[in-house]
Amino acid sequence: MTDTRGAGKLRQKLLFQRRAIVDDGMGNEQSGDFATIFTAAAELIPLKGGEPVLAARLSGVQPFIIKIRGCSAARGVTPAWRAVDARNPAKLFNITAAVDPDNKNAWLDIMATQGVAT
């Protein structure tokens, strides 16, 4: 089966954010709030979710594959970043990995989970 990629499936709008480095006033750098680096149209593909037991409680975790077009800003995405749904800011995705599936820098497949702390 062929993997046909096109702009027609990119129906979501996501904000890709990373923590800003700020000065604490004493000359030390520390992590600040998340700042939006770029916005991209994306396809969200839900995978089979799970319910890991954390601290003797069930917590619902939903993994996703986020497909976006490659660009110089997108190639800098690391697991330290997060994605936020632009239409529903309460929907946060914790990025766990970003790969170039065909090594042509045209598309990025980003593994992310929803339902865990970012």
N, C-alpha and C positions, 0 to 999 in steps of 0.2 A: 504494500500500500504506500502510495506516495504522500509525502508530507507537503501539502500545498500551503504556502504561507502568503498571506496578502493582507492588505489594510482593512478588508471587510470584516475581519474578526476582532479588530482592535476597538472594542466598544466601551472600554472603561478609561477613565482619566485618573492617573495616579501621580502623586507628588512624591518624589524621591528625596529623602532627608537624611542628613547626618548631623551629629552633634558638633556644635561650634566650640572652638578652643578659646577660652576667655581668661583674662588675667584676674587673679583674686585680690589685687590691690597690694600684695606683698611681693610681687615679682614672680609668682608661681603661675604656671598654666594649669587649668583644670577644664573638665568637660562642662559645657554650658547646655543650653536648650537646643532642641533640634531645629535646624534651619533648612529650608527647601533649597536644593541645589538645581534641580531641573524637574520639568513636568513632561510626562509622556503618555501617549495613547497606549493601552495595553489590553491583552487578552488574559482573563483570569480562568485558569483551568483547575477546578477543585479535584483533589485526590482523596483517597480513602482516609477519613479522619480517625482519630483515636481518643482514648480517655486515659492518659497516664495518671497514675496515683502520685500526687505530690503532697507530702506532709499529711498522709492519711486521708486526703480528699481527692475526689475525682475532678479533673479539670479538662474540659472539652478543648481539644486542639484540632484545628482544621488546616492541613497543609495545602498549598497552592503552587502551581507553576505559573509564573507571570511571564508572558512573552511580550517583548518590546523590540522596536527597531534599534539597531546599534547606532551609537553616536559616540563622540569622544567623552562626553559626560557620563554616558551609561557604562562605558567600559571601566570607569573608576568605581563602580558599585562593589562594596565588600560586605561581609556579614555585620559590620558595625553600623550599617545604614538601616533605614526602615522605609516602607512605602505607606502612603496614606491615601485613601480614596478621596479624590477632590470633591465629589458630590456628597459624601457622607464621612466627615472627618473623624467620626468615632470608629471607623473601620480601619484598623491598623494591621500592617503585615510586618512581621519580624523576618528580615532577610537572613537566610542561612547559607546560600551559595548562589553564585552567578557564573554561568558558563556560556561560551560561544559554541552552539551545537554543530555548526558546519565549518568552523575555522575560517570564515569569510568576513567576519565583523559586520554582517548584515543584520543579524538578529541576536538577541540575548534571551536565554531561558534562565529565569531567576526562581530559585526555590525559596519559598517563604511560608511562614506559619501564622495563622490568625488565632488569637486566644491565649497567647503567652505574653509575658511582659517584654517590652522592647528596651 
